[in-house]
């Protein structure tokens, strides 16, 4: 789960991490009132959306008067902000952070994240603060420094000090920076974060270590023990299809393409997405219906995939183990009847590859149903190629 910047900073402040004074605003008048409350010569007006790259997209403004705060707040609230992370559709700005400006001397990047390779936590840092870390990794990989942390020990003092010196911080701020790293690591562990990122972390002219931008992501599977974090959830920032799928017990991630996928098992689902890409297609989603699929669950999955006319074809790739192919086939037949008002047809091509438990029964059910716009596939490769071809024909109106 993601939260907004101002929420992340509030949590960091609880852990003793220094952040600029700031307040959220949901209206223009509230933004102006917050600026008056700050009473600083420079006020930063920041759009709050769950996406990075806001600054380069015009979502961060420096105001030198209340009139400018009013103007920027009016311009941003209700606007669609398109960043490198939102995709071309962008995200609507429903809230702002009104924050005091800072005297910046130097910017840095600092983050903690789970590292699967080392099976622990890694602290990543760079002197190239304020930049996209992906760009830094691509253009100057040597500029990214790492400290691997043993979860049984935690972030050791020598590691924090070593990182501060490696970032060429001045002696006057080394201890402050190391203390900040220790505090951020404790937050990361306490709150079951998957990412804790500060970009930029700055050293000010007053030699203070200050977090100018903050991002906290949390492991969804741990949220039941963090009701305080759950309370920060902003469902307007989440994909509506993903919300619907979660309510139905389905694992769905929107990938933006037009070849939809329905698969059982996360590994097979990822392989299906890969084979569509490998064959030149654009997958619409990751969808794992799990090992306990029922006909009702299959019908719900179809409805989610067909919402918004995003998909131009659907590839169903099932390997029956716990799931039974005849149950999947029954769900497909029921979905066709429900979606077509009893006509037993699909609005877009549906390609089905069944293998495994009760596969012959499943194929027989689909064969007898004689559903229009339903195409069998002998294997994954054939299914992917057929789904890509038929999606193209659907797009072109053939």
C-alpha positions as CSV (number, residue, x, y, z in Angstrom):
1,X,0.0,0.0,0.0
2,X,1.2,3.5,-0.8
3,X,0.5,6.7,1.1
4,X,0.9,10.4,0.3
5,X,4.0,12.4,1.0
6,X,2.5,14.4,3.8
7,X,1.4,11.2,5.5
8,X,4.9,9.7,5.2
9,X,6.4,12.8,6.7
10,X,4.1,12.7,9.6
11,X,5.2,9.1,10.4
12,X,8.8,10.1,10.0
13,X,8.4,13.0,12.4
14,X,7.1,10.5,15.0
15,X,10.4,8.7,14.7
16,X,12.5,11.9,15.3
17,X,13.3,12.5,11.7
18,X,13.4,16.2,10.7
19,X,10.9,17.3,8.0
20,X,9.9,20.8,7.0
21,X,6.8,22.2,8.7
22,X,3.8,21.6,6.5
23,X,0.1,20.9,6.4
24,X,-2.2,19.2,3.9
25,X,-4.8,21.3,2.0
26,X,-7.9,20.1,0.2
27,X,-9.2,23.5,-0.9
28,X,-7.6,26.7,-2.2
29,X,-8.7,28.6,1.0
30,X,-7.2,25.9,3.2
31,X,-3.9,26.2,1.2
32,X,-3.8,30.0,1.8
33,X,-4.6,29.6,5.5
34,X,-1.8,27.0,5.8
35,X,0.6,29.4,4.1
36,X,-0.3,32.1,6.6
37,X,0.2,29.6,9.4
38,X,3.7,28.9,8.2
39,X,4.6,32.6,7.8
40,X,7.8,31.9,5.9
41,X,9.3,33.9,2.9
42,X,9.1,30.8,0.6
43,X,6.2,28.4,0.6
44,X,6.2,25.2,-1.4
45,X,2.9,24.1,-2.9
46,X,3.1,20.4,-3.7
47,X,0.6,18.2,-5.5
48,X,-0.2,15.0,-3.6
49,X,-0.6,11.9,-5.8
50,X,0.8,8.4,-5.6
51,X,3.4,8.9,-8.3
52,X,6.9,10.2,-8.6
53,X,8.2,12.8,-11.0
54,X,5.8,15.5,-9.8
55,X,8.4,18.3,-9.8
56,X,9.4,17.9,-13.5
57,X,5.7,17.6,-14.4
58,X,4.8,20.9,-12.8
59,X,3.3,19.6,-9.6
60,X,5.7,21.4,-7.2
61,X,5.6,25.2,-7.1
62,X,7.6,27.8,-5.1
63,X,5.4,30.7,-3.9
64,X,6.8,33.9,-2.5
65,X,3.4,35.5,-1.6
66,X,0.0,34.5,-0.5
67,X,-1.3,35.5,-3.9
68,X,1.1,33.0,-5.5
69,X,0.0,30.3,-3.1
70,X,-3.6,31.0,-4.1
71,X,-2.8,30.9,-7.8
72,X,-0.8,27.6,-7.6
73,X,-3.4,25.9,-5.4
74,X,-6.2,26.9,-7.8
75,X,-4.2,25.7,-10.8
76,X,-3.2,22.3,-9.2
77,X,-6.4,21.2,-7.3
78,X,-8.6,19.3,-9.7
79,X,-6.0,19.2,-12.4
80,X,-4.7,16.0,-14.1
81,X,-1.0,15.6,-13.4
82,X,0.9,13.5,-15.9
83,X,4.3,12.2,-14.7
84,X,6.7,9.5,-15.9
85,X,5.0,7.2,-13.4
86,X,1.3,7.9,-14.0
87,X,1.2,7.0,-17.6
88,X,-0.5,9.2,-20.2
89,X,-3.8,9.1,-18.4
90,X,-2.3,11.0,-15.4
91,X,-3.7,11.3,-11.9
92,X,-6.2,13.9,-10.6
93,X,-4.8,16.2,-7.8
94,X,-7.3,16.1,-4.9
95,X,-5.0,17.4,-2.2
96,X,-1.9,19.5,-1.7
97,X,1.0,19.8,0.8
98,X,1.7,23.4,1.9
99,X,5.2,23.4,3.2
100,X,7.9,25.8,4.4
101,X,10.9,26.3,2.1
102,X,14.4,25.4,3.1
103,X,17.9,26.8,2.5
104,X,19.4,23.9,0.6
105,X,23.1,23.3,0.5
106,X,23.3,19.8,-0.9
107,X,20.8,17.1,-2.0
108,X,21.1,13.3,-1.5
109,X,19.1,10.2,-2.1
110,X,18.6,7.6,0.7
111,X,16.3,4.6,0.8
112,X,15.7,1.3,2.6
113,X,14.1,-1.6,0.7
114,X,13.8,-5.4,0.9
115,X,16.6,-7.0,-1.1
116,X,15.6,-10.5,-2.3
117,X,19.1,-11.4,-3.4
118,X,20.6,-10.9,0.0
119,X,17.4,-11.9,1.8
120,X,17.7,-8.8,4.0
121,X,17.4,-5.1,3.8
122,X,19.6,-2.9,1.7
123,X,20.3,0.8,2.3
124,X,20.8,2.6,-1.0
125,X,22.2,6.1,-1.2
126,X,23.6,8.6,-3.7
127,X,24.9,12.1,-3.9
128,X,22.7,12.5,-7.0
129,X,19.7,13.6,-4.8
130,X,16.6,15.1,-6.4
131,X,17.0,13.0,-9.5
132,X,15.1,9.9,-10.6
133,X,17.1,7.0,-9.1
134,X,16.3,4.9,-12.2
135,X,18.0,7.5,-14.3
136,X,21.0,7.6,-12.0
137,X,21.2,3.7,-12.1
138,X,21.1,3.8,-15.9
139,X,23.5,6.7,-16.5
140,X,25.9,6.6,-13.5
141,X,25.5,3.2,-11.7
142,X,28.7,3.8,-9.8
143,X,27.0,6.7,-8.1
144,X,24.7,4.4,-6.2
145,X,26.1,3.1,-2.9
146,X,24.7,0.2,-0.9
147,X,24.9,-1.2,2.6
148,X,23.5,-4.6,3.2
149,X,21.9,-5.0,6.6
150,X,21.7,-8.3,8.6
151,X,18.1,-8.3,9.9
152,X,19.2,-10.1,13.0
153,X,21.6,-7.2,13.9
154,X,20.0,-4.2,12.3
155,X,21.7,-1.1,10.9
156,X,25.0,-1.0,12.7
157,X,26.5,2.4,13.8
158,X,29.6,1.8,11.7
159,X,27.5,1.2,8.6
160,X,25.6,4.4,9.0
161,X,28.8,6.4,9.6
162,X,30.5,4.6,6.7
163,X,27.6,5.6,4.4
164,X,27.7,9.2,5.6
165,X,31.4,9.5,4.8
166,X,31.0,7.7,1.5
167,X,28.5,10.4,0.5
168,X,31.2,13.0,1.3
169,X,29.2,14.7,3.9
170,X,30.9,17.4,5.9
171,X,32.1,16.4,9.4
172,X,29.6,18.7,11.0
173,X,26.7,16.6,9.7
174,X,28.0,13.1,9.6
175,X,26.6,12.2,13.1
176,X,23.3,13.8,12.3
177,X,23.1,11.9,9.0
178,X,24.0,8.6,10.7
179,X,21.3,9.2,13.3
180,X,18.8,9.9,10.6
181,X,19.6,6.6,8.9
182,X,19.2,4.7,12.2
183,X,15.8,6.3,12.8
184,X,14.6,5.6,9.2
185,X,15.7,2.0,9.5
186,X,13.7,1.6,12.7
187,X,10.6,3.0,11.0
188,X,11.1,0.7,8.0
189,X,11.2,-2.4,10.3
190,X,8.5,-1.3,12.8
191,X,6.0,-0.4,10.1
192,X,6.7,-3.4,7.8
193,X,7.7,-1.2,4.9
194,X,8.6,-2.5,1.5
195,X,10.2,0.9,0.7
196,X,11.3,3.9,2.7
197,X,12.7,6.6,0.4
198,X,13.9,10.2,0.9
199,X,14.6,12.0,-2.4
200,X,15.9,14.4,-1.8
201,X,17.3,14.3,1.7
202,X,19.1,17.6,2.1
203,X,21.7,19.3,4.2
204,X,20.7,22.9,4.8
205,X,22.9,26.0,5.0
206,X,22.3,25.7,8.8
207,X,23.8,22.1,8.6
208,X,20.5,20.4,9.4
209,X,19.6,17.1,7.9
210,X,16.1,17.5,6.5
211,X,13.8,15.2,4.4
212,X,12.3,17.3,1.6
213,X,10.5,14.5,-0.2
214,X,9.4,11.2,1.4
215,X,7.8,8.0,0.2
216,X,6.7,5.0,2.3
217,X,5.3,1.8,0.8
218,X,4.0,-1.0,3.0
219,X,3.7,-4.7,2.6
220,X,0.0,-5.4,2.1
221,X,0.1,-8.7,3.9
222,X,1.1,-7.0,7.2
223,X,-1.5,-4.3,7.3
224,X,-3.8,-6.2,9.6
225,X,-1.4,-5.4,12.4
226,X,-1.1,-1.7,11.4
227,X,-4.6,-0.2,11.6
228,X,-2.9,3.2,11.8
229,X,-1.4,2.7,8.4
230,X,-4.6,1.3,7.0
231,X,-6.4,4.4,8.0
232,X,-4.2,6.4,5.7
233,X,-5.3,4.6,2.6
234,X,-6.6,6.8,-0.3
235,X,-8.7,4.6,-2.5
236,X,-9.1,7.4,-5.1
237,X,-5.4,6.8,-5.9
238,X,-6.0,3.1,-6.6
239,X,-7.0,1.4,-9.8
240,X,-10.8,0.7,-9.6
241,X,-10.3,-2.7,-11.3
242,X,-7.7,-3.6,-8.7
243,X,-10.1,-2.7,-5.9
244,X,-12.9,-4.7,-7.3
245,X,-10.6,-7.7,-7.8
246,X,-9.4,-7.6,-4.3
247,X,-13.0,-7.6,-3.0
248,X,-13.6,-10.8,-5.1
249,X,-10.5,-12.5,-3.8
250,X,-8.6,-12.1,-7.1
251,X,-5.1,-10.9,-7.5
252,X,-5.2,-8.3,-10.3
253,X,-2.7,-5.7,-11.5
254,X,-3.6,-3.4,-14.4
255,X,-0.7,-3.3,-16.9
256,X,-2.3,-0.9,-19.4
257,X,-2.3,-3.1,-22.5
258,X,-5.1,-4.7,-24.5
259,X,-4.5,-8.5,-24.3
260,X,-6.1,-9.5,-21.0
261,X,-5.0,-12.6,-19.1
262,X,-6.8,-14.9,-16.7
263,X,-4.4,-17.5,-15.2
264,X,-4.2,-19.7,-12.1
265,X,-1.0,-19.3,-10.1
266,X,1.3,-16.3,-9.8
267,X,4.2,-18.0,-11.6
268,X,2.1,-19.0,-14.6
269,X,0.5,-15.6,-14.7
270,X,3.9,-13.9,-14.9
271,X,5.0,-16.4,-17.6
272,X,1.8,-15.6,-19.5
273,X,2.5,-11.9,-19.4
274,X,6.1,-12.5,-20.5
275,X,5.0,-14.7,-23.5
276,X,2.6,-12.1,-24.7
277,X,5.4,-9.5,-24.6
278,X,7.8,-11.9,-26.2
279,X,5.4,-12.3,-29.1
280,X,4.9,-8.5,-29.6
281,X,1.7,-8.1,-27.7
282,X,0.8,-5.7,-24.9
283,X,-0.6,-7.4,-21.8
284,X,-3.6,-5.7,-20.2
285,X,-3.2,-7.2,-16.8
286,X,-1.8,-9.7,-14.4
287,X,-4.7,-11.8,-13.0
288,X,-4.3,-14.8,-10.8
289,X,-7.6,-16.5,-10.0
290,X,-5.9,-18.7,-7.4
291,X,-6.3,-22.3,-6.7
292,X,-9.8,-22.3,-5.4
293,X,-11.7,-20.9,-8.4
294,X,-15.4,-21.3,-8.6
295,X,-17.7,-20.5,-11.6
296,X,-18.8,-17.3,-9.7
297,X,-15.2,-16.2,-9.4
298,X,-14.5,-16.7,-13.1
299,X,-17.6,-14.7,-14.0
300,X,-16.3,-11.9,-11.7
301,X,-12.9,-12.0,-13.3
302,X,-14.4,-11.6,-16.8
303,X,-16.4,-8.6,-15.7
304,X,-13.4,-6.9,-14.3
305,X,-11.3,-7.6,-17.4
306,X,-14.0,-6.2,-19.7
307,X,-14.6,-3.0,-17.8
308,X,-13.7,0.2,-19.6
309,X,-13.2,-1.5,-23.0
310,X,-9.5,-1.7,-22.3
311,X,-9.1,-5.3,-23.5
312,X,-9.4,-6.4,-27.1
313,X,-8.9,-10.1,-26.4
314,X,-8.7,-12.4,-23.4
315,X,-6.2,-15.2,-23.0
316,X,-7.2,-17.8,-20.4
317,X,-4.3,-20.0,-19.5
318,X,-5.1,-22.7,-17.0
319,X,-3.0,-25.6,-15.7
320,X,-5.3,-27.6,-13.5
321,X,-3.9,-28.9,-10.2
322,X,-6.0,-27.8,-7.2
323,X,-8.2,-26.1,-9.8
324,X,-10.1,-28.4,-12.0
325,X,-10.4,-27.6,-15.7
326,X,-14.1,-28.6,-15.8
327,X,-14.9,-26.0,-13.1
328,X,-13.0,-23.4,-15.0
329,X,-14.9,-24.3,-18.2
330,X,-18.2,-24.1,-16.4
331,X,-17.3,-20.6,-15.2
332,X,-16.4,-19.6,-18.8
333,X,-19.8,-20.9,-20.1
334,X,-21.7,-19.1,-17.3
335,X,-19.7,-15.9,-18.0
336,X,-20.6,-16.0,-21.7
337,X,-24.3,-16.4,-20.9
338,X,-24.3,-13.7,-18.3
339,X,-22.4,-11.2,-20.3
340,X,-24.4,-11.7,-23.4
341,X,-27.9,-11.9,-21.9
342,X,-28.2,-15.7,-22.6
343,X,-26.8,-15.6,-26.1
344,X,-23.7,-17.5,-25.2
345,X,-21.1,-15.3,-26.9
346,X,-18.3,-13.0,-25.8
347,X,-18.0,-9.3,-26.9
348,X,-14.3,-9.8,-27.7
349,X,-12.3,-12.9,-28.6
350,X,-11.5,-15.3,-25.8
351,X,-8.7,-17.8,-26.3
352,X,-8.6,-20.7,-23.9
353,X,-5.7,-23.1,-23.1
354,X,-6.6,-25.8,-20.7
355,X,-4.2,-28.5,-19.3
356,X,-4.1,-30.7,-16.2
357,X,-6.8,-32.1,-13.9
358,X,-10.0,-33.0,-15.7
359,X,-8.8,-31.3,-18.9
360,X,-10.9,-33.6,-21.2
361,X,-14.0,-32.8,-19.3
362,X,-13.3,-29.1,-19.5
363,X,-12.7,-29.2,-23.2
364,X,-15.9,-31.2,-23.7
365,X,-17.9,-28.6,-21.8
366,X,-16.5,-25.8,-23.9
367,X,-17.0,-27.7,-27.1
368,X,-20.7,-28.5,-26.4
369,X,-21.4,-24.9,-25.4
370,X,-20.5,-23.7,-28.9
371,X,-19.8,-20.2,-27.6
372,X,-19.3,-17.5,-30.3
373,X,-15.9,-15.7,-30.1
374,X,-14.3,-18.5,-28.1
375,X,-11.1,-20.1,-29.5
376,X,-9.2,-23.1,-28.2
377,X,-5.4,-23.1,-28.0
378,X,-3.2,-26.2,-27.8
379,X,-0.5,-24.5,-25.8
380,X,0.7,-21.2,-24.3
381,X,2.6,-20.1,-27.4
382,X,-0.3,-20.7,-29.7
383,X,-2.7,-19.0,-27.2
384,X,-0.5,-15.9,-26.9
385,X,-0.1,-15.5,-30.7
386,X,-3.8,-16.0,-31.3
387,X,-4.8,-13.5,-28.6
388,X,-2.4,-10.9,-30.0
389,X,-3.6,-11.4,-33.6
390,X,-7.3,-11.2,-32.6
391,X,-6.7,-8.2,-30.4
392,X,-5.2,-6.4,-33.4
393,X,-8.1,-7.3,-35.6
394,X,-10.5,-6.1,-32.9
395,X,-8.7,-2.8,-32.6
396,X,-8.8,-2.3,-36.4
397,X,-12.5,-3.2,-36.5
398,X,-12.0,-6.3,-38.7
